[in-house]
Amino acid sequence: MLSYAQGIDALNNSLSQLKGINVSFEFFPPNSEQMEQTLWKSVERLAPLKPSYMSVTYGANSGERDRTHEVVKRIQTQTGISAAPHLTCIDASRDELKAIAQDYWANGIRKIVALRGDLPKGMDKPDMYASDLVGLLKDVADFDIAVAAYPEVHPDAPNSQFDLLNLKRKAEAGATQAITQFFFDAEVFLRFRDRAAAAGIDIDLVPGILPVTNYKTLVRFAGMTNVNVPDWLHKMYDGLEDDDQTTRNLLGASIAMDTVKILAKEGVRDFHFYTLNRCELSYAICHMLGLRTQA
């Protein structure tokens, strides 16, 4: 099993060993005119790389849900890239979820990322879980369904075994792919893959890659999602000036690229990039991977 330090040799492999890499990109609905411009600039920049799909996150209120629907339909219509909306089940009834799914299917959307969603304050136990949502979607139509996976354990899970069994329930309900929470130690993903295989989970596990653009934001995200930020990563950003964005971007791209190289050597061929609606680092990484824009 390779750790980050032990993967140095893997990082020196030629890019010819990275053939057959597939990528997907995640965006979130814009909430301002400026963010909308940033989003569509990023979509237009990344679409020529021909990703497997582009996913769009889903908020727990009707306004953001509507924006998700609009962005998803526009991506698929204007770019020809498969668009995959996120769909959560804690803030809608079964009938509402079925109506949303039927609308997506009628509009040519064939892939959905099915999630439980964040629990509102005061809610201890939801009426539905992600595995229930997967089953509901499969009853509506033959969607290709992705779900979430947590190599470092979901914050609400009591332990890793509980978390793994939950993933297995989602797979048994009809999910075909699991996208992981972001992580920064390749060994974390590889160990998780081994545990999933031992538990009889045979769906595709896709590592979620977060190119770091803002270190302080990263640390805050990691704290909320139970993601470990290794000491070596802290040291790499220690002492950098806040306004030295060029160096920070180079570091972020290098770290993400190193992770992809290590995992690719271990047989991983699909990667999901959390873009935060910014295209620069994801595009640069894909370019280094040998992915080129296509006419």
Rosetta blueprint (number, residue, H / E / L):
1 M L
2 L L
3 S L
4 Y L
5 A H
6 Q H
7 G H
8 I H
9 D H
10 A H
11 L H
12 N L
13 N L
14 S L
15 L H
16 S H
17 Q H
18 L H
19 K L
20 G L
21 I L
22 N E
23 V E
24 S E
25 F E
26 E E
27 F E
28 F L
29 P L
30 P L
31 N L
32 S L
33 E H
34 Q H
35 M H
36 E H
37 Q H
38 T H
39 L H
40 W H
41 K H
42 S H
43 V H
44 E H
45 R H
46 L H
47 A H
48 P H
49 L H
50 K L
51 P L
52 S L
53 Y L
54 M E
55 S E
56 V E
57 T L
58 Y L
59 G L
60 A L
61 N L
62 S H
63 G H
64 E H
65 R H
66 D H
67 R H
68 T H
69 H H
70 E H
71 V H
72 V H
73 K H
74 R H
75 I H
76 Q H
77 T H
78 Q H
79 T H
80 G L
81 I L
82 S L
83 A E
84 A E
85 P E
86 H E
87 L E
88 T E
89 C L
90 I L
91 D L
92 A L
93 S L
94 R H
95 D H
96 E H
97 L H
98 K H
99 A H
100 I H
101 A H
102 Q H
103 D H
104 Y H
105 W H
106 A H
107 N L
108 G L
109 I L
110 R L
111 K E
112 I E
113 V E
114 A E
115 L E
116 R L
117 G L
118 D L
119 L L
120 P L
121 K L
122 G L
123 M L
124 D L
125 K L
126 P L
127 D L
128 M L
129 Y L
130 A H
131 S H
132 D H
133 L H
134 V H
135 G H
136 L H
137 L H
138 K H
139 D H
140 V H
141 A L
142 D L
143 F L
144 D E
145 I E
146 A E
147 V E
148 A E
149 A E
150 Y L
151 P L
152 E L
153 V L
154 H L
155 P L
156 D L
157 A L
158 P L
159 N L
160 S H
161 Q H
162 F H
163 D H
164 L H
165 L H
166 N H
167 L H
168 K H
169 R H
170 K H
171 A H
172 E H
173 A H
174 G L
175 A L
176 T L
177 Q E
178 A E
179 I E
180 T E
181 Q E
182 F E
183 F L
184 F L
185 D L
186 A H
187 E H
188 V H
189 F H
190 L H
191 R H
192 F H
193 R H
194 D H
195 R H
196 A H
197 A H
198 A H
199 A L
200 G L
201 I L
202 D L
203 I L
204 D E
205 L E
206 V E
207 P E
208 G E
209 I E
210 L L
211 P L
212 V L
213 T L
214 N L
215 Y H
216 K H
217 T H
218 L H
219 V H
220 R H
221 F H
222 A H
223 G H
224 M H
225 T H
226 N L
227 V L
228 N L
229 V L
230 P L
231 D H
232 W H
233 L H
234 H H
235 K H
236 M H
237 Y H
238 D L
239 G L
240 L L
241 E L
242 D L
243 D L
244 D L
245 Q H
246 T H
247 T H
248 R H
249 N H
250 L H
251 L H
252 G H
253 A H
254 S H
255 I H
256 A H
257 M H
258 D H
259 T H
260 V H
261 K H
262 I H
263 L H
264 A H
265 K H
266 E L
267 G L
268 V L
269 R L
270 D E
271 F E
272 H E
273 F E
274 Y E
275 T L
276 L L
277 N L
278 R L
279 C L
280 E H
281 L H
282 S H
283 Y H
284 A H
285 I H
286 C H
287 H H
288 M H
289 L L
290 G L
291 L L
292 R L
293 T L
294 Q L
295 A L
